Structure formats: structure tokens, C-alpha cells
């Protein structure tokens, strides 16, 4: 696609940019129209002009070409051009007046299709928006821009749908070629997550905004130790959205996306988690505690980057707990783990959790409880002790963390049956302590009949 800013830094005239933008958009539409009319001609064009060898054409099962639309959020776009993400996306997928050249070329392609005994039909081209911001600066600007970009994309999706609802029926008769949105791909790396960013993501997802795939390089930086509570809360809220325990239905999406899946319950996205060696143990535990119950992904890739060998056994224990233990309740079916081959000690640590009847106590080295482990819902506004010292004891003078919404699937462990404060594992927050009076148990007897759904496992 054309860009507004040249490689030498000069900004292009907006009228020229828009003209070239439309030309590229129409060229893509015509190329894919050729694919529908004559797949062999389409393959020839790809080979001759782009040196691309198509994988499917001729007598093989037909699948239309998909368009991956990468949003330029800084490399070539002037930072003063407010709203370009939203407006350019609407220009690409919304209703636009076609050029005379486009109308003429499309009519010629339709005539070709008829000559080849191919019935001309309206063509819908799936478009997946590819978005990412990487490498935050010290000011936290990227986090703010990330939240704004997501809001702009969501607004653009609604504007596109509104255009088609109000103007789609007034299009000229004949074969049409339209670009239809699929749920977007999002990537985020090394971001200083804030509660505002986490809140934006929560609001958008509650409103029906959807991802189909995402990449997260999970190293959450802190500006200073005084902000640890805020960082922990923001990370927990973010993980609870990214790895939600609630399945999201296609009908609940804020626009009628072009879904690859036909199921009524839409599994949100393929997820890639890149875990750098600098990742804090508490962040890793928080992520795994959310992964344990996630219902938003079937395909998960976990990649380790230079893990600290001193902490590897601990991390393998947590992966075993989140993905394979008797507590694992996620929708994950296909798992790829990219890591060095585990040592004998790491394998033993992994197996110890895999076979444990009381895996939380094995994870934290806490004593066997008098009361059985149970699931409960933590009431909204309940205080949490979230900080523990090197001996595993709560830091009593640390500020308490509170959450505005109730939290389901909180797991009790090492419960003596009478203490005011009880050990729990909170999805997205890891190990905490909460007051017994703030827990609502689902039943008197908790029957744990859950099993891992993983049917495909690969390692590199």
C-alpha cells in the first residue's frame, strides 16, 4: 500500500496519497476477481509479476485469497496525522465510488468468466488487519497509543458496518467485489501496561471487539518499586481479558465478522506467548494462573527466550500446572512449546505437578490443608494480599489490592478451615490471600472432573 511519508522523510500530498490508495485497492479487487473467473490466469499473473507460486488452483478445492492488511503505526505515517488508522481502514473496507477504469476492467473479467462457463457471482475478499506496537519508551507513550489505536480500529469496524447497512443496497447492479473484515491480529511487546490500557481492552471486548490471533512478549516493566501494585493489577486485568475463562460467541461480536469457524461458540484467537528470561516469576505465575481456565484459544504457542537456568524447574512446574495438571480446564487443543530440552531435574519437577493430587500445595510448598481445595467466586471490592516474601509469607504491611468485579474460579488451597485469611490462586493474579467471608463457594462439595483438552503437542 502507498504511504504518506517517503523514505527521505518528506510527507506526500494527501490527494496524491488517496488516489494511489484507491488504485492499489481496486487493483487487488480486480486481481482476485480474475482468480474467481480463471484460476490459471490468476496463477500466471502471480508468477509473472510477483514471482509467487500459488498453492491452490485448477482442479484443487477452491479457497479465495485472503488479504493481510498491516497497519502502519509510525514507520511511514506522520505522527501529526490524527485518525489515519481509523480513516484509512474505512477507505479500504467501506463503500467507495469506483473509478471508470475499475468498472470497465471488472466488466471485462465478468465477460471472461462467462466465456469460460463460470457463473459470475459477488465476491467477498476476507481482510485481516495486522496490528502491533513494539518496544515502549520510558514515557509509556506506546501503551497510550496502543489503547488509542485499538479504539480507532474498533470505531472503524463499526463505521464500515454502518456504511454497508445504510448504503449497501444502493450499489449499482452487477457483480460486486467487496472487502470483508475478519477479527484482527494484534501484537504487543515490552509494554508498560497500565490500568487504563487494561480497562480499554476490557471495554472493547465487552462491546464485541474481537481478535483472531495475537502475539504477546510478556515482559512487564516497572518504572519503580512504588508502582508494583498498579503493575500487578494492570497485568492481571489484561491477562483475564486475553485469556478469558468465558467463551465468546460469534453472535456477540460488534460487527458480523467473516469468521473462519462455523461454530456458534467462537474460540477467539490463536495465541503466541514469548517468555523472555527477564520475565519475573510473579508475572509468569500470573500468566499461568489465567491460562489454566482460558476458553478463548484452541491453538497456543509458548516460546522461551534464554530462560534463567536457576529458575527453570519452577517454570516447568507452572507450565505443567496450567496445561496438564488435574486442574487444567482450558480450551487449548493444539500446543507448541519452543524450549531447550528439559534437564532431568526439570522433567522431574514437571512430573511432580502432573501427578500431584494437590498441585497448588506442591507448587508453593505449603502444608496440606485440613479442608479440601475448592473453587469459589471472590466478591467485588474484596481486598487481596498479593505480595509474599522469600519464605512464602504474606507481606502484611503491603498495600492491599482490590478488584471492581467479582472473580470466578478462585481456587483455595492449604486451608486450615478456620483462619480469617485463606490461601487462594486467582486467575490472572497468581497466589494471593483473601478473607474467607469474601468467598462464595459454588457447592459444599467440589467435584473436580476436569481434564486437559490438549490433543496435539509439539516441541522444538
C-alpha positions, 0 to 999 in steps of 0.5 A: 500500500502507498504511504504518506511519508517517503523514505527521505522523510518528506510527507506526500500530498494527501490527494496524491496519497488517496488516489494511489490508495484507491488504485492499489485497492481496486487493483487487488479487487480486480486481481482476485476477481480474475482468480474467481473467473480463471484460476490459471490466469490468476496463477500466471499473473502471480508468477509473472509479476510477483514471482509467487507460486500459488498453492491452490488452483485448477482442479484443487478445492477452491479457497479465495485469497485472503488479504493481510492488511498491516497497519502502519503505526509510525514507520511511514505515517506522520505522527501529526496525522490524527485518525489515519488508522481509523480513516484509512481502514474505512477507505479500504473496507467501506463503500467507495465510488469506483473509478471508470477504469475499475468498472470497465476492467471488472466488466471485462473479467465478468465477460471472461468468466462467462466465456469460460462457463463460470457463473459470475457471482459477488465476491467477498475478499476476507481482510485481516488487519495486522496490528502491533506496537513494539518496544515502549519508551520510558514515557509509556507513550506506546501503551497510550497509543496502543489503547488509542489505536485499538479504539480507532480500529474498533470505531472503524469496524463499526463505521464500515458496518454502518456504511454497508447497512445504510448504503449497501443496497444502493450499489449499482447492479452487477457483480460486486467485489467487496472487502470483508473484515475478519477479527484482527491480529494484534501484537504487543511487546515490552509494554508498560501496561497500565490500568487504563490500557487494561480497562480499554481492552476490557471495554472493547471486548465487552462491546464485541471487539474481537481478535483472531490471533495475537502475539504477546512478549510478556515482559512487564516493566516497572518504572519503580518499586512504588508502582508494583501494585498498579503493575500487578493489577494492570497485568492481571486485568489484561491477562483475564481479558486475553485469556478469558475463562468465558467463551465468546460467541460469534453472535456477540461480536460488534460487527458480523465478522467473516469468521473462519469457524462455523461454530456458534461458540467462537474460540477467539484467537490463536495465541503466541506467548514469548517468555523472555528470561527477564520475565519475573516469576510473579508475572509468569505465575500470573500468566499461568494462573489465567491460562489454566481456565482460558476458553478463548484459544484452541491453538497456543504457542509458548516460546522461551527466550534464554530462560534463567537456568536457576529458575527453570524447574519452577517454570516447568512446574507452572507450565505443567500446572496450567496445561496438564495438571488435574486442574487444567480446564482450558480450551487449548487443543493444539500446543507448541512449546519452543524450549531447550530440552528439559534437564532431568531435574526439570522433567522431574519437577514437571512430573511432580505437578502432573501427578500431584493430587494437590498441585497448588500445595506442591507448587508453593510448598505449603502444608496440606490443608485440613479442608479440601481445595475448592473453587469459589467466586471472590466478591467485588471490592474484596481486598487481596494480599498479593505480595509474599516474601522469600519464605512464602509469607504474606507481606502484611504491611503491603498495600492491599489490592482490590478488584471492581468485579467479582472473580470466578474460579478462585481456587483455595488451597492449604486451608486450615478451615478456620483462619480469617485469611485463606490461601487462594490462586486467582486467575490472572493474579497468581497466589494471593490471600483473601478473607474467607467471608469474601468467598462464595463457594459454588457447592459444599462439595467440589467435584473436580472432573476436569481434564486437559483438552490438549490433543496435539503437542509439539516441541522444538 
